[in-house]
Amino acid sequence: MEVLLSNDDGIDAPGLRALFDACGGLGNSVRATVVAPEECHSAGGHRVTTERLLAVRQHAQDWVGVDGTPADCVRVALHGLRQKPDWVLSGINSGGNLGADVYLSGTVAAVREATIHGVRGIAFSHYLGRGLRFDWARATRWAQKVLSVLKDETLQSDEFWNVNFPSLPNGAQDPELVFCNHLGSSLHVAYEEVDGGFIYAGNYHARARDPGSDVEACFNGAIAISRVRL
């Protein structure tokens, strides 16, 4: 199985390495290739580059950096580097991509771009509560578990998976997988007025936990898995 990996935190992000390691844990039947942005494009949405050169640089064997956005990376991989993956995986993002986040997330944009081109995709993100740190080794284990389940699930041609890991303390029992809805649960948006303009002051943790939503599942400590349609 050929798997293409990308993200929006940049090619050096620990979450990308965690996802790469999760693919390696599935055995010799999986070959993973990375085509990821040289720089961070968090919350960059589905922007693409058409008016300048997209420089490409080899970082290591099967690891390629692109001077562009997450969606650019998928386009370059499929139509420039002529890769033919069975799956495109994006992440693991340092932060949640729940509910309405799917519309502004660069992580999700990479998978959405793959879906547009007929390739199945899964976006991985990791919500983190205040005062806690990412445990990327644990995230690798969770990603491997999710991959072992979703690779056998059916997706329609206009659908992809959006996965969000919960924020749990060290030593906590591994969370259950919950299939849920990504619709609703809008962001908490607020601004503080300062001289000359406004500074964003929204509270991600204060967003509504709509029943049955991925926000509710993830905030309650489960791995939230939602089916997203184009």
C-alpha positions as MATLAB code, in Angstrom:
seq = 'MEVLLSNDDGIDAPGLRALFDACGGLGNSVRATVVAPEECHSAGGHRVTTERLLAVRQHAQDWVGVDGTPADCVRVALHGLRQKPDWVLSGINSGGNLGADVYLSGTVAAVREATIHGVRGIAFSHYLGRGLRFDWARATRWAQKVLSVLKDETLQSDEFWNVNFPSLPNGAQDPELVFCNHLGSSLHVAYEEVDGGFIYAGNYHARARDPGSDVEACFNGAIAISRVRL';
ca = [
       0.000    0.000    0.000;
       1.464    3.349   -1.073;
       0.845    6.201    1.390;
       1.626    9.898    0.872;
       2.124   11.992    4.012;
       1.878   15.765    4.351;
       0.928   18.345    6.998;
       0.608   22.069    7.658;
       3.069   22.421   10.568;
       6.048   21.929    8.257;
       8.320   19.072    7.299;
      10.304   19.230   10.565;
       7.224   18.978   12.814;
       7.252   16.113   15.356;
       3.656   15.232   14.518;
       4.636   14.376   10.952;
       7.378   12.063   12.195;
       4.858   10.448   14.566;
       2.514    9.752   11.649;
       5.381    8.381    9.549;
       6.322    6.044   12.406;
       2.689    4.920   12.701;
       2.750    3.861    9.051;
       5.986    1.984    9.662;
       4.304    0.115   12.488;
       1.838   -1.410   10.033;
       4.592   -3.570    8.549;
       6.298   -4.056    5.216;
       3.001   -3.941    3.340;
       2.976   -0.125    3.658;
       5.412    2.270    1.962;
       5.217    5.881    3.160;
       6.527    8.915    1.273;
       6.561   12.454    2.692;
       5.870   15.570    0.610;
       5.370   18.400    3.091;
       5.689   22.207    3.336;
       9.066   23.705    4.150;
       7.371   26.138    6.549;
       4.347   26.190    8.842;
       0.994   27.001    7.225;
      -1.253   26.495   10.232;
      -4.804   27.794    9.722;
      -3.882   28.563    6.115;
      -6.920   26.829    4.675;
      -7.001   25.545    1.101;
      -4.761   28.165   -0.501;
      -2.794   27.086   -3.579;
       0.121   28.669   -5.456;
      -0.088   29.269   -9.211;
       1.959   32.428   -9.902;
       5.487   31.504   -8.769;
       7.982   28.667   -8.704;
       7.344   25.927   -6.151;
      10.855   24.911   -5.117;
      11.330   21.256   -4.173;
      14.118   19.970   -1.907;
      15.103   16.429   -0.943;
      15.497   16.183    2.847;
      16.078   12.435    3.138;
      15.093    9.277    1.359;
      11.329    9.447    0.728;
      11.166   12.905    2.400;
      10.606   15.914    0.105;
       9.999   19.528    1.094;
       7.955   21.940   -1.030;
       8.060   25.718   -0.740;
       4.283   25.904   -0.758;
       1.072   25.155    1.083;
      -0.305   21.743    2.156;
      -2.618   21.681   -0.873;
       0.358   22.604   -3.087;
       2.268   19.632   -1.680;
      -0.457   17.189   -2.660;
      -0.740   18.730   -6.129;
       3.015   18.563   -6.671;
       3.174   14.980   -5.407;
       0.353   13.768   -7.665;
       0.949   15.834  -10.791;
       4.622   16.842  -10.583;
       6.364   13.933   -8.878;
       3.811   11.555  -10.446;
       3.161    9.638   -7.253;
       0.208    7.257   -7.194;
      -0.686    6.752   -3.519;
      -3.551    4.638   -2.266;
      -3.988    7.042    0.655;
      -2.998   10.603    1.541;
      -2.509   11.166    5.269;
      -2.044   14.617    6.793;
      -0.803   15.553   10.277;
      -0.501   14.850   13.062;
      -1.418   18.491   13.615;
      -0.320   20.209   16.831;
      -3.812   21.244   17.871;
      -7.373   20.182   17.200;
      -9.279   20.499   13.940;
     -12.828   20.015   15.138;
     -16.191   21.149   13.840;
     -15.882   24.303   11.763;
     -12.068   24.050   11.919;
     -12.140   21.841    8.811;
     -12.779   24.946    6.705;
      -9.670   26.836    7.820;
      -7.278   23.975    8.535;
      -4.257   23.440    6.305;
      -4.028   19.886    7.657;
      -7.504   19.111    6.390;
      -6.893   21.000    3.128;
      -4.181   18.516    2.128;
      -6.626   15.627    2.446;
      -9.449   17.554    0.791;
      -7.157   18.241   -2.173;
      -6.368   14.525   -2.406;
     -10.072   13.678   -2.374;
     -10.708   16.103   -5.228;
      -8.151   14.126   -7.245;
      -9.680   10.756   -6.435;
      -7.324    9.644   -3.650;
      -8.640    8.534   -0.250;
      -7.485   10.598    2.704;
      -7.309   10.898    6.482;
      -6.503   14.099    8.390;
      -5.002   13.631   11.881;
      -4.979   16.325   14.562;
      -4.237   16.345   18.294;
      -6.209   18.574   20.644;
      -4.219   19.680   23.711;
      -5.544   21.221   26.891;
      -3.741   23.984   28.710;
      -0.802   22.950   30.851;
      -0.235   19.628   29.071;
       2.420   18.513   26.592;
       2.208   16.347   23.506;
       3.262   12.727   23.917;
       4.173   11.939   20.322;
       5.102    8.315   21.019;
       1.606    7.799   22.375;
       0.123    9.655   19.404;
       1.988    7.285   17.085;
       0.335    4.355   18.833;
      -3.089    5.959   18.528;
      -2.560    6.757   14.844;
      -1.527    3.189   14.125;
      -4.704    1.937   15.807;
      -6.868    4.327   13.780;
      -5.155    3.381   10.529;
      -5.681   -0.302   11.166;
      -9.419    0.385   11.478;
     -10.025    3.009    8.780;
      -8.072    1.292    5.998;
     -10.875   -1.273    5.790;
     -13.762    1.220    6.080;
     -15.657    2.288    2.953;
     -15.411    5.874    1.723;
     -17.485    7.447   -1.024;
     -15.554    9.278   -3.730;
     -16.469   12.678   -2.249;
     -15.595   11.824    1.366;
     -12.547   11.773    3.627;
     -11.859   11.044    7.298;
     -11.090   13.677    9.920;
      -9.507   12.306   13.119;
      -8.887   14.200   16.362;
      -6.930   12.831   19.312;
      -7.995   13.956   22.803;
      -5.956   15.695   25.470;
      -5.242   13.170   28.214;
      -2.813   13.193   31.154;
       0.274   11.009   31.088;
      -0.444    7.423   32.058;
      -4.120    7.588   31.135;
      -5.736    4.570   29.524;
      -5.811    4.663   25.721;
      -9.037    6.295   24.502;
     -11.850    4.626   22.626;
     -12.611    5.392   18.986;
     -15.901    7.252   18.466;
     -17.463    7.868   15.043;
     -19.228   11.220   15.184;
     -20.420   14.291   13.292;
     -18.109   17.179   12.368;
     -20.913   19.653   11.648;
     -21.864   22.373   14.098;
     -19.776   23.260   17.170;
     -18.674   26.613   15.807;
     -15.561   28.362   17.054;
     -15.592   30.787   19.948;
     -14.605   34.069   18.295;
     -13.695   37.249   20.194;
     -11.365   40.219   19.741;
      -9.648   42.686   22.027;
      -9.438   46.246   20.763;
      -5.988   47.803   20.831;
      -4.519   50.932   19.317;
      -4.962   50.674   15.578;
      -6.986   47.455   15.422;
      -7.983   44.206   17.076;
      -6.229   41.113   18.472;
      -7.930   37.730   18.292;
      -8.966   36.556   21.764;
     -11.119   33.516   21.051;
     -11.075   30.626   23.532;
     -10.788   27.271   21.723;
     -11.661   25.384   24.904;
     -14.886   27.347   25.388;
     -16.569   26.190   22.170;
     -19.944   24.470   22.304;
     -20.032   20.692   22.798;
     -22.949   19.858   20.515;
     -24.349   16.363   21.233;
     -22.958   13.798   18.818;
     -20.264   16.151   17.538;
     -16.536   15.557   17.222;
     -15.995   18.379   19.721;
     -18.053   16.561   22.337;
     -16.294   13.248   21.695;
     -12.772   14.684   21.718;
     -13.302   16.993   24.701;
     -14.732   13.996   26.593;
     -11.523   12.036   26.048;
     -12.239    9.915   22.961;
     -10.546    9.729   19.565;
     -13.108   11.517   17.393;
     -13.495   10.152   13.869;
     -15.776   11.967   11.455;
     -16.680   11.438    7.819;
     -16.419   14.727    5.923;
     -18.002   15.325    2.510;
     -16.718   17.762   -0.072;
];
